[in-house]
Amino acid sequence: MGLLQYENVKIAGISVCVPEQIVENFSFGQTLFGTEELNKIIESTGVNLRHVAPSGICTSDLCYEAGKDLLTKLEVNPEDIGGIIFISQTPDYRLPATACILQDRLGLSKKTIAFDVNLGCSGYVYGLNIGFGLLNQSSIKKVLLLVGDTITKCVSPLDRSSSILFGDAGSATLLEFYSSDKKVYSSLNSDGSGADSLIIKGGGYRYQSSFDTLKVSEQSNGHMRSLENLYMDGPEIFNFTIREIPKDIRFVLESSGTLFESVDYFFFHQANKFIIDFLAKKLKIPGNKYPISLNDFGNTSSASIPLTIATIRNSLESKSKKVILAGFGVGLSWGTVLTDLENCEILPVKYI
């Protein structure tokens, strides 16, 4: 796909909510790793703490809290929201769409467009594109984008490859029609040949839930998981990321006529510290231009980009900032958005 362009749109506000329950990886990982190995893993991934949702908290609850606070802070009349998009791999139910439930919980109009999108790590950049596209309709002036995952519910606590990596979070982003000469540029991509590299194979309709899909068994290298737990081929995800993401970012910058040096911040999906540092090194990005939030939150899937933005909110308030948002992962899918954060209300991270 070529370069995508949007006019007269903006990100008006961002809010993020995470569970208050914290898991410390050094303590949690003692049963799976020796002290020396565990220290090396924590140093490589960069994940010290993770916020984990208890059984009574779903992704929709985190997104609801974030959305409610954002609409209140921005004094938005719920009746003015023309569309609500819920992007997650952990919906409330197989059906109905969680977006419809959130439309009602948030008190939005019955005329509101509401739908779910099943995406993970690239979900935020995909969601921005979908929302900006809706704003091209003259009847829609505001779109509420709700993005997040309680992905820890899908991870086996006995899986040495992923159990200490993931955390939970939900976010809300208000997108608005905004008359301006500044454009938003984007690129979206997919490669389904790598679908098996990051997958939950059981529990859908190809491999329906059964005793066999729920049975936990030992996999290679001592990993313990069932077919209904997340499987991740770490080396393949790393190779895909390094191969595709720098190329995509360069494409968006060059196609939009944007100088690399003019970008104030690069917000990467928070996969792990090793990958992010490698991307930054390959792109020659200074250390102060690519914030990292996963040390205190882990890999929060589709919510990691807005969460990272929220962690440096004080640095984004003074003036307009030109930013790159890059999401990549499950699908395989990836995308890049180049936009300006201008007069964007960013709320402190909320804990429930």
Sequence and secondary structure as in RCSB ss.txt:
>XXXX:A:sequence
MGLLQYENVKIAGISVCVPEQIVENFSFGQTLFGTEELNKIIESTGVNLRHVAPSGICTSDLCYEAGKDLLTKLE
VNPEDIGGIIFISQTPDYRLPATACILQDRLGLSKKTIAFDVNLGCSGYVYGLNIGFGLLNQSSIKKVLLLVGDT
ITKCVSPLDRSSSILFGDAGSATLLEFYSSDKKVYSSLNSDGSGADSLIIKGGGYRYQSSFDTLKVSEQSNGHMR
SLENLYMDGPEIFNFTIREIPKDIRFVLESSGTLFESVDYFFFHQANKFIIDFLAKKLKIPGNKYPISLNDFGNT
SSASIPLTIATIRNSLESKSKKVILAGFGVGLSWGTVLTDLENCEILPVKYI
>XXXX:A:secstr
   EEEESEEEEEEEEEE S EEEHHHHGGGTS HHHHHHHHHHH   EEE   TT  HHHHHHHHHHHHHHHTT
  GGG  EEEEE SS S SSS HHHHHHHHTT  TT EEEEE  STTHHHHHHHHHHHHTTSTT  EEEEEEEE 
GGGGS TT TTTTTTB  EEEEEEEEE   S EEEEEEEE GGGGGGEE  SSSSSS   HHHH  EE GGG EE
 TTS EE HHHHHHHHHHHHHHHHHHHHHHHT  GGG  EEEE  S HHHHHHHHHHHT  GGGS   HHHH B 
GGGHHHHHHHHTGGGSSSS EEEEEEEEETTTEEEEEEEEE S EE   EE 
